[in-house]
Amino acid sequence: MHNTALVWFRNDLRVTDNPALNTAAESGPVVAVFLISDEQWAQHHVATRRLAFLKGCLLDLENQLETLNIPLVIGHAASFAQAPAALLEIASSWHAASIDCNAEYPLNEQRRDRQVANACATAGLRFNRHHGGVIVPPGSVSTAAGAPYTVFSPFKRRWLSQLTPDDWSPEPPPKRQANIGDAPGPQLNNERLLALLPDHNDDNWPAGSKEAERRLEIFLSRKAAGYQQQRDIPSQAGTSGLSPYLSIGAISARTCLAAARELNDQRLNVKPGARPGLDTWISELVWREFYRHVTAAFPHISTGAAFRRETDQLEWRKDPAAFERWCQGMTGYPLVDAGMRQLNETGWMHNRLRMVTAMFLSKHLLLDWRLGERYFMENLIDGDFAANNGGWQWSASTGTDSVPYFRIFNPTSQAKKFDAHSEFIRRWVPEIDGLTAESATTYPAPMVDHALARQRALAFFKRS
Ligand SMILES: Cc1cc2nc3c(=O)[nH]c(=O)nc-3n(C[C@H](O)[C@H](O)[C@H](O)COP(=O)(O)OP(=O)(O)OC[C@H]3O[C@@H](n4cnc5c(N)ncnc54)[C@H](O)[C@@H]3O)c2cc1C
């Protein structure tokens, strides 16, 4: 067997609209590879729930590939530094001439890929990175001066203006290939290596591409029209619930964009008032792109530094007990606590509450946003470096196009506005009756007074 093409799967666990897979399939019989990087993922604080979801999606990918007659080889590179050797060993045993993959943009992932590219060059293998994780590749949307955008609205305008029909035409899976024969050399270790990942038994988030497609269909047919109003109401399932699937690549953003455009009379944006729900949803997909482009263009944000470096001078308070109360959902602010408990219980939190809880940590408690960023990663099933870092730095006013430091959400007003009948609060903080906490003996008084905390935050940001 000669000139096998390896396709190296990472956060692109699907066979539909996967440019790396399709390119590999054009050049020869394909063998799919996935590397388990358990130690590296622990360093990146990847949540146990996400690892379980990954396992579920990997098993689903194995089935999808089987229908195409493509074997999936699971390898082990505990840290990214071990990836080049692990891949070359697999490539050599399958007589591979090339490796294709879809790019990932955080710094460690980029470094790993550079090392793999160098190792491939030395071994005489072709190594190609594609951009299946985004609709438009990072670096291709720039200002008139050729710089990356750091503000969302002009980015979105330029992004939309650059789209071509390819960007809303997802690629079908490759054709079923001829039988490639048994694994040469050592037998597949898939089962043993998959045991390194926790099992996935979460009925809230069935794993795999079919479920992602089902959610997309349900969202577009039943919820998209009302998305603009419903998306901010945490008691309603008014959003798509696609974030775990998009972040692990069980479905592509291009597939989502194409389906939304189709429903939107083949348009990407709409006349004001026509289909505002879809327009707003497409904007969310663009936010996803924006943060990925920012991650690729500004590698310092992957090192723990703030996007706006001057904000690294801020002297955040150190108060482990206060942080713990925030983590446990015991701040005494019902909406904040409901959000944190939703996260702790389900591994997912509604977007409005991600903003409310992140702002509470960074502005009311003046605790370092990086603590919250890490806690979210440790618990989110959809934990995604670019979106999480972007969301946290937006809330803490340290990032690209972030909320101005003086705009501080009042968690009680937010509750009145977005959970008017306390439905969400009652679900997650059952010991109190809506916003009325006085009678509850097990629920704490607010840990800070909003008005005082606001004044303290304004002084803190002004001083620095
Ligand atoms: C502090 C903070 C942390 C966040 N961390 C993550 C994270 O780790 N992973 C993650 O996927 N999203 C994150 N988000 C963005 C957003 O909260 C979630 O994507 C959204 O709640 C997912 O729900 P959904 O799939 O129903 O979204 P929908 O409203 O249906 O939106 C569709 C898709 O658009 C993308 N999207 C929506 N909003 C945003 C946004 N603000 N930024 C980037 N992409 C967006 C997601 O891929 C989402 O699945 C974070 C936001 C904040 C404020």
Ligand as a Chemical Component Dictionary entry (heavy atoms), coordinates in Angstrom:
data_LIG
# 
_chem_comp.id                   LIG 
_chem_comp.type                 NON-POLYMER 
_chem_comp.pdbx_formal_charge   0 
_chem_comp.three_letter_code    LIG 
# 
loop_
_chem_comp_atom.comp_id 
_chem_comp_atom.atom_id 
_chem_comp_atom.alt_atom_id 
_chem_comp_atom.type_symbol 
_chem_comp_atom.charge 
_chem_comp_atom.model_Cartn_x 
_chem_comp_atom.model_Cartn_y 
_chem_comp_atom.model_Cartn_z 
_chem_comp_atom.pdbx_ordinal 
LIG C1  C1  C 0 -17.811 35.099 29.456 1  
LIG C2  C2  C 0 -18.244 34.327 28.231 2  
LIG C3  C3  C 0 -17.676 33.083 27.961 3  
LIG C4  C4  C 0 -18.061 32.356 26.815 4  
LIG N1  N1  N 0 -17.456 31.142 26.575 5  
LIG C5  C5  C 0 -17.789 30.452 25.451 6  
LIG C6  C6  C 0 -17.162 29.214 25.160 7  
LIG O1  O1  O 0 -16.270 28.745 25.876 8  
LIG N2  N2  N 0 -17.576 28.534 24.043 9  
LIG C7  C7  C 0 -18.541 29.038 23.204 10 
LIG O2  O2  O 0 -18.864 28.387 22.207 11 
LIG N3  N3  N 0 -19.123 30.222 23.445 12 
LIG C8  C8  C 0 -18.797 30.943 24.541 13 
LIG N4  N4  N 0 -19.411 32.138 24.793 14 
LIG C9  C9  C 0 -20.361 32.686 23.792 15 
LIG C10 C10 C 0 -21.844 32.318 23.997 16 
LIG O3  O3  O 0 -22.223 32.519 25.331 17 
LIG C11 C11 C 0 -22.172 30.878 23.602 18 
LIG O4  O4  O 0 -21.617 30.579 22.339 19 
LIG C12 C12 C 0 -23.684 30.669 23.524 20 
LIG O5  O5  O 0 -24.277 30.925 24.775 21 
LIG C13 C13 C 0 -23.970 29.269 23.076 22 
LIG O6  O6  O 0 -25.344 29.011 23.019 23 
LIG P1  P1  P 0 -26.041 28.614 21.653 24 
LIG O7  O7  O 0 -25.245 27.586 20.950 25 
LIG O8  O8  O 0 -27.462 28.300 21.955 26 
LIG O9  O9  O 0 -25.895 29.986 20.854 27 
LIG P2  P2  P 0 -26.732 30.691 19.713 28 
LIG O10 O10 O 0 -27.287 31.944 20.293 29 
LIG O11 O11 O 0 -27.664 29.779 19.036 30 
LIG O12 O12 O 0 -25.573 31.137 18.681 31 
LIG C14 C14 C 0 -25.109 30.272 17.639 32 
LIG C15 C15 C 0 -23.629 30.047 17.739 33 
LIG O13 O13 O 0 -22.926 31.282 17.562 34 
LIG C16 C16 C 0 -21.739 31.271 18.344 35 
LIG N5  N5  N 0 -21.820 32.365 19.320 36 
LIG C17 C17 C 0 -22.929 32.881 19.883 37 
LIG N6  N6  N 0 -22.609 33.920 20.690 38 
LIG C18 C18 C 0 -21.270 34.043 20.637 39 
LIG C19 C19 C 0 -20.338 34.926 21.244 40 
LIG N7  N7  N 0 -20.725 35.916 22.062 41 
LIG N8  N8  N 0 -19.032 34.743 20.993 42 
LIG C20 C20 C 0 -18.610 33.764 20.157 43 
LIG N9  N9  N 0 -19.446 32.905 19.544 44 
LIG C21 C21 C 0 -20.755 33.047 19.774 45 
LIG C22 C22 C 0 -21.699 29.933 19.067 46 
LIG O14 O14 O 0 -20.910 29.043 18.307 47 
LIG C23 C23 C 0 -23.164 29.521 19.079 48 
LIG O15 O15 O 0 -23.344 28.125 19.162 49 
LIG C24 C24 C 0 -19.033 32.890 25.933 50 
LIG C25 C25 C 0 -19.603 34.140 26.215 51 
LIG C26 C26 C 0 -19.226 34.853 27.349 52 
LIG C27 C27 C 0 -19.857 36.188 27.620 53 
# 
loop_
_chem_comp_bond.comp_id 
_chem_comp_bond.atom_id_1 
_chem_comp_bond.atom_id_2 
_chem_comp_bond.value_order 
_chem_comp_bond.pdbx_ordinal 
LIG C1  C2  SING 1  
LIG C2  C3  SING 2  
LIG C2  C26 DOUB 3  
LIG C3  C4  DOUB 4  
LIG C4  N1  SING 5  
LIG C4  C24 SING 6  
LIG N1  C5  DOUB 7  
LIG C5  C6  SING 8  
LIG C5  C8  SING 9  
LIG C6  O1  DOUB 10 
LIG C6  N2  SING 11 
LIG N2  C7  SING 12 
LIG C7  O2  DOUB 13 
LIG C7  N3  SING 14 
LIG N3  C8  DOUB 15 
LIG C8  N4  SING 16 
LIG N4  C9  SING 17 
LIG N4  C24 SING 18 
LIG C9  C10 SING 19 
LIG C10 O3  SING 20 
LIG C10 C11 SING 21 
LIG C11 O4  SING 22 
LIG C11 C12 SING 23 
LIG C12 O5  SING 24 
LIG C12 C13 SING 25 
LIG C13 O6  SING 26 
LIG O6  P1  SING 27 
LIG P1  O7  DOUB 28 
LIG P1  O8  SING 29 
LIG P1  O9  SING 30 
LIG O9  P2  SING 31 
LIG P2  O10 DOUB 32 
LIG P2  O11 SING 33 
LIG P2  O12 SING 34 
LIG O12 C14 SING 35 
LIG C14 C15 SING 36 
LIG C15 O13 SING 37 
LIG C15 C23 SING 38 
LIG O13 C16 SING 39 
LIG C16 N5  SING 40 
LIG C16 C22 SING 41 
LIG N5  C17 SING 42 
LIG N5  C21 SING 43 
LIG C17 N6  DOUB 44 
LIG N6  C18 SING 45 
LIG C18 C19 SING 46 
LIG C18 C21 DOUB 47 
LIG C19 N7  SING 48 
LIG C19 N8  DOUB 49 
LIG N8  C20 SING 50 
LIG C20 N9  DOUB 51 
LIG N9  C21 SING 52 
LIG C22 O14 SING 53 
LIG C22 C23 SING 54 
LIG C23 O15 SING 55 
LIG C24 C25 DOUB 56 
LIG C25 C26 SING 57 
LIG C26 C27 SING 58 
# 
